[in-house]
Amino acid sequence: MEERQREGNSQSIAKTYDVLFVEDDPDQGRVIETALSKARYQQFNVSRVGCLANALSHLRAQPADVVLLDLSLPDAQGLEALHSVQASHPHVPVVVLSAVNDESTHVEAIHAGSQDFLINGQTSVDVIARSLCYAIERKRTEMALVEDKEELERRVAERTLHLETVTQQLGDEIQRRSQVETVLRERNKSLQIINLIADKLNGSLDLNQLVHQAVDSMVQFIRSPSVALYTVDNAMEVLTLVHSRGFDDETNAKAATLSVAGSLTGVAVIEKRVIASDDIETDVRIDDYSEGIRSAVYGRESASSSGKRATRAVLSATN
């Protein structure tokens, strides 16, 4: 009495599954339909079609919860029907019900995506009903896993993009700080040489000695073998060589006076900034300087070694 009551309650709350039964044998089809309508623990709403083309049309018009598929159809033989259903409706679980009792066919069908392979005429209706229910639940679990995987991949992609952005920003910040540190180091070097010169100025009243000490400090600071120290007149027009190191007499004589308006040293004086140049003789910033000034500094033979030494001297003096 209690067992029958539990069975009745199970039937009253069981969900009705829509089954598309693909079977071309009318007699066999009616037998399975009738049997499934009397399943004890699950309700099925069975729709039967006799060929693959009608099955695909039915699925497009009215999706089913599960497909019960025969492999011997008028328009499809073997696993062709299974492949077609899987390709057009991958979310619908398929259970094969066939008279073919061949192990290799069973394995191939499972590999092709069938949830189960049942032998027609050798399987009870309870087993068929249970197989259909299990197929539906397994497919739902499978699709849920696919969705979870896709969601995880989406989140990973978003996180990766975020990390790439943060990494790029961090790299930019590191580069910016490195540039700032470079500027600070250069300023610190400038302060060091200024302090060194100031200390020497405070320690001596001999102008000639002070000049020599200033040049020595610049040589030590900029680590150049050739340095020239210039003074500028009150009118800010002429630079006069006061003392140098590393140049011969001929070079010193040629570069004894420079025009403020016609030399990179003059540009450094006017703009109050460091002027750097890899090769002052070809620097485009001296294209407007007069030939007289260029000749006075570098001589007629601009490619001579003494001219190149004077070039370094002028730049060193600006630093």
C-alpha positions as CSV (number, residue, x, y, z in Angstrom):
1,M,0.0,0.0,0.0
2,E,2.7,2.5,1.0
3,E,4.9,1.4,-1.9
4,R,2.1,2.1,-4.4
5,Q,1.5,5.5,-2.8
6,R,5.2,6.4,-3.2
7,E,5.1,5.3,-6.8
8,G,2.0,7.4,-7.4
9,N,3.6,10.5,-5.8
10,S,6.7,10.0,-8.0
11,Q,4.6,9.9,-11.1
12,S,2.6,13.0,-10.0
13,I,5.8,15.1,-9.6
14,A,7.9,13.7,-12.5
15,K,8.7,16.0,-15.4
16,T,7.4,15.1,-18.8
17,Y,10.2,14.7,-21.3
18,D,9.7,15.3,-25.0
19,V,11.1,12.4,-27.0
20,L,11.7,12.4,-30.7
21,F,11.6,8.8,-31.9
22,V,13.2,8.2,-35.3
23,E,12.0,4.8,-36.5
24,D,10.8,3.8,-40.0
25,D,9.1,0.6,-38.9
26,P,5.5,1.6,-37.9
27,D,4.9,-1.6,-35.9
28,Q,8.1,-1.3,-34.0
29,G,7.5,2.4,-33.5
30,R,4.1,1.9,-32.0
31,V,5.4,-0.8,-29.6
32,I,8.1,1.6,-28.2
33,E,5.7,4.5,-28.1
34,T,3.1,2.5,-26.1
35,A,5.7,1.1,-23.8
36,L,7.2,4.5,-23.0
37,S,3.7,6.0,-22.3
38,K,3.4,3.3,-19.5
39,A,6.8,4.0,-17.9
40,R,6.5,3.8,-14.2
41,Y,8.7,6.6,-12.9
42,Q,8.9,9.0,-15.8
43,Q,6.4,10.6,-18.2
44,F,7.4,10.9,-21.9
45,N,5.7,12.7,-24.7
46,V,6.8,10.8,-27.8
47,S,6.8,12.1,-31.3
48,R,7.7,9.7,-34.0
49,V,9.1,10.3,-37.5
50,G,10.2,7.8,-40.2
51,C,13.3,9.3,-41.7
52,L,16.2,11.6,-41.0
53,A,15.0,14.5,-43.1
54,N,11.7,14.6,-41.1
55,A,13.7,14.3,-37.8
56,L,15.8,17.3,-38.6
57,S,12.8,19.4,-39.7
58,H,11.0,18.4,-36.4
59,L,14.0,19.5,-34.3
60,R,14.1,22.8,-36.1
61,A,10.4,23.4,-35.4
62,Q,10.0,21.8,-32.0
63,P,13.2,21.0,-30.0
64,A,13.1,17.8,-28.1
65,D,14.6,16.8,-24.8
66,V,16.1,13.7,-26.2
67,V,16.3,11.8,-29.5
68,L,15.8,8.0,-29.7
69,L,17.4,7.1,-33.0
70,D,17.3,4.0,-35.2
71,L,20.4,3.5,-37.4
72,S,18.6,1.9,-40.3
73,L,16.5,4.7,-42.0
74,P,15.4,5.1,-45.6
75,D,17.6,8.2,-46.1
76,A,20.5,7.3,-43.8
77,Q,22.3,4.2,-42.9
78,G,24.7,3.4,-40.0
79,L,26.1,6.3,-38.1
80,E,25.2,8.9,-40.8
81,A,21.9,9.8,-39.0
82,L,23.7,10.2,-35.7
83,H,26.4,12.5,-37.3
84,S,23.7,14.6,-38.9
85,V,21.7,15.1,-35.7
86,Q,24.8,15.9,-33.7
87,A,26.0,18.4,-36.3
88,S,22.7,20.3,-36.6
89,H,21.6,20.0,-32.9
90,P,24.7,19.5,-30.7
91,H,22.8,20.3,-27.5
92,V,20.2,17.5,-27.9
93,P,21.2,14.2,-26.4
94,V,20.9,11.1,-28.6
95,V,20.3,7.5,-27.6
96,V,20.7,4.9,-30.3
97,L,18.1,2.0,-30.5
98,S,19.1,-0.4,-33.2
99,A,18.7,-4.0,-34.2
100,V,22.4,-4.0,-35.1
101,N,24.2,-6.0,-32.3
102,D,27.8,-5.2,-33.2
103,E,30.4,-4.2,-30.6
104,S,32.4,-2.1,-33.0
105,T,29.3,-0.2,-34.0
106,H,28.4,0.4,-30.4
107,V,31.9,1.8,-29.7
108,E,31.8,4.0,-32.8
109,A,28.4,5.4,-31.9
110,I,29.5,6.3,-28.4
111,H,32.6,8.0,-29.7
112,A,30.4,9.9,-32.2
113,G,28.4,11.4,-29.3
114,S,25.6,8.9,-28.6
115,Q,24.8,8.9,-24.9
116,D,23.8,5.2,-25.0
117,F,23.4,2.3,-27.4
118,L,20.4,-0.1,-26.9
119,I,19.6,-3.3,-28.8
120,N,16.1,-3.2,-30.2
121,G,14.1,-6.3,-29.1
122,Q,16.5,-7.1,-26.3
123,T,15.9,-4.1,-24.0
124,S,13.0,-3.7,-21.6
125,V,11.0,-0.5,-21.5
126,D,12.3,0.4,-18.0
127,V,15.9,0.2,-19.3
128,I,15.0,2.4,-22.3
129,A,13.2,5.0,-20.1
130,R,16.1,5.0,-17.6
131,S,18.6,5.4,-20.5
132,L,16.6,8.4,-21.9
133,C,16.6,10.1,-18.5
134,Y,20.3,9.5,-17.9
135,A,21.1,10.8,-21.3
136,I,19.2,14.0,-20.6
137,E,20.9,14.6,-17.3
138,R,24.4,13.7,-18.6
139,K,23.9,16.1,-21.5
140,R,22.8,18.9,-19.2
141,T,25.9,18.2,-17.0
142,E,28.1,18.2,-20.1
143,M,26.6,21.5,-21.4
144,A,27.0,23.1,-17.9
145,L,30.6,22.1,-17.9
146,V,31.1,23.6,-21.3
147,E,29.5,26.8,-20.2
148,D,31.6,26.9,-17.0
149,K,34.7,26.3,-19.1
150,E,33.8,29.1,-21.5
151,E,33.1,31.4,-18.6
152,L,36.4,30.5,-17.0
153,E,38.2,31.1,-20.3
154,R,36.4,34.5,-20.6
155,R,37.5,35.5,-17.1
156,V,41.0,34.3,-17.7
157,A,41.1,36.4,-20.9
158,E,39.8,39.4,-19.0
159,R,42.3,38.9,-16.2
160,T,45.1,38.4,-18.7
161,L,44.2,41.6,-20.4
162,H,44.1,43.4,-17.1
163,L,47.5,42.1,-16.1
164,E,48.9,43.1,-19.5
165,T,47.6,46.6,-19.0
166,V,48.9,46.8,-15.4
167,T,52.3,45.4,-16.6
168,Q,52.5,48.0,-19.3
169,Q,51.6,50.7,-16.9
170,L,54.2,49.4,-14.5
171,G,56.8,49.4,-17.2
172,D,55.9,52.9,-18.2
173,E,56.2,54.0,-14.5
174,I,59.6,52.2,-14.2
175,Q,60.8,53.9,-17.3
176,R,59.6,57.3,-16.1
177,R,61.2,56.9,-12.7
178,S,64.4,55.8,-14.4
179,Q,64.4,58.9,-16.5
180,V,63.8,61.0,-13.3
181,E,66.6,59.2,-11.6
182,T,68.9,59.9,-14.5
183,V,68.0,63.6,-14.4
184,L,68.6,63.6,-10.6
185,R,72.0,61.9,-11.0
186,E,73.0,64.5,-13.6
187,R,71.9,67.3,-11.4
188,N,73.8,65.7,-8.5
189,K,76.9,65.6,-10.6
190,S,76.5,69.3,-11.4
191,L,76.1,70.1,-7.8
192,Q,79.2,68.1,-6.9
193,I,81.3,70.0,-9.4
194,I,79.9,73.3,-8.3
195,N,80.6,72.4,-4.7
196,L,84.1,71.3,-5.6
197,I,84.8,74.5,-7.5
198,A,83.3,76.6,-4.7
199,D,85.5,74.8,-2.1
200,K,88.6,75.6,-4.1
201,L,87.5,79.2,-4.7
202,N,87.1,79.6,-0.9
203,G,90.5,78.1,-0.4
204,S,92.5,80.4,-2.6
205,L,92.6,84.1,-3.7
206,D,95.0,83.5,-6.6
207,L,92.8,83.9,-9.8
208,N,95.2,81.9,-12.0
209,Q,95.3,79.1,-9.4
210,L,91.5,79.2,-9.2
211,V,91.2,78.9,-13.0
212,H,93.5,75.9,-13.1
213,Q,91.7,74.3,-10.2
214,A,88.3,74.8,-12.0
215,V,89.6,73.2,-15.1
216,D,91.0,70.3,-13.1
217,S,87.6,69.8,-11.4
218,M,85.8,69.8,-14.8
219,V,88.3,67.2,-16.2
220,Q,87.6,65.0,-13.2
221,F,83.9,65.6,-13.4
222,I,83.2,65.1,-17.1
223,R,86.1,62.6,-17.5
224,S,87.2,64.3,-20.7
225,P,90.9,64.5,-21.8
226,S,90.3,67.9,-23.3
227,V,88.6,70.8,-21.5
228,A,88.5,74.6,-22.2
229,L,87.2,77.3,-19.9
230,Y,85.7,80.4,-21.4
231,T,84.5,83.7,-20.0
232,V,81.9,85.9,-21.6
233,D,81.9,89.7,-21.9
234,N,79.3,91.9,-20.4
235,A,77.6,92.4,-23.7
236,M,77.2,88.6,-24.0
237,E,78.8,88.7,-27.5
238,V,82.3,87.3,-27.2
239,L,83.7,84.2,-25.4
240,T,87.3,84.4,-24.4
241,L,89.5,81.3,-23.7
242,V,90.8,81.5,-20.1
243,H,92.5,78.2,-19.7
244,S,92.4,74.8,-21.3
245,R,93.8,71.3,-20.9
246,G,94.5,68.7,-23.6
247,F,94.9,71.0,-26.6
248,D,98.0,72.1,-28.5
249,D,99.0,75.7,-28.9
250,E,97.7,75.9,-32.4
251,T,94.3,74.8,-31.4
252,N,94.2,77.1,-28.4
253,A,95.2,80.0,-30.7
254,K,92.3,79.3,-33.2
255,A,89.7,79.0,-30.4
256,A,91.0,81.9,-28.3
257,T,87.8,83.9,-29.0
258,L,84.4,82.7,-30.1
259,S,81.2,84.5,-31.0
260,V,78.4,83.8,-28.6
261,A,75.9,84.0,-31.5
262,G,78.0,81.7,-33.7
263,S,78.9,78.7,-31.5
264,L,77.2,76.0,-29.5
265,T,79.1,77.2,-26.5
266,G,77.4,80.5,-27.0
267,V,74.0,78.8,-27.3
268,A,74.7,77.1,-23.9
269,V,75.5,80.6,-22.4
270,I,72.4,82.3,-23.9
271,E,69.9,79.5,-23.1
272,K,71.6,78.5,-19.8
273,R,71.4,74.9,-20.6
274,V,73.7,72.0,-21.5
275,I,74.3,71.6,-25.2
276,A,75.2,68.0,-26.3
277,S,76.5,67.0,-29.7
278,D,78.0,63.8,-31.1
279,D,79.9,65.8,-33.8
280,I,79.9,69.5,-33.6
281,E,81.4,69.9,-37.0
282,T,78.3,68.4,-38.7
283,D,75.7,69.5,-36.1
284,V,72.8,71.1,-38.0
285,R,72.5,73.7,-35.3
286,I,75.7,75.5,-36.6
287,D,74.5,75.7,-40.2
288,D,73.6,79.3,-39.8
289,Y,76.9,80.3,-38.2
290,S,79.2,82.5,-40.3
291,E,82.1,81.0,-42.2
292,G,84.4,83.3,-40.3
293,I,83.4,81.8,-36.9
294,R,83.6,78.3,-38.2
295,S,87.1,79.0,-39.6
296,A,88.2,80.6,-36.4
297,V,87.2,77.6,-34.3
298,Y,87.9,74.8,-36.6
299,G,90.3,76.2,-39.2
300,R,90.0,75.8,-43.0
301,E,90.7,72.0,-42.7
302,S,87.6,70.9,-40.8
303,A,88.6,67.3,-41.0
304,S,91.9,67.9,-39.2
305,S,92.6,66.3,-35.9
306,S,93.2,69.6,-34.2
307,G,89.8,70.9,-35.4
308,K,88.1,67.9,-33.9
309,R,89.9,68.4,-30.6
310,A,88.6,72.0,-30.5
311,T,85.1,70.7,-31.1
312,R,85.4,68.6,-28.0
313,A,86.8,71.5,-26.0
314,V,84.0,73.8,-26.8
315,L,81.4,71.1,-25.8
316,S,83.4,70.3,-22.7
317,A,83.5,73.9,-21.7
318,T,79.7,74.1,-21.9
319,N,79.3,71.1,-19.6
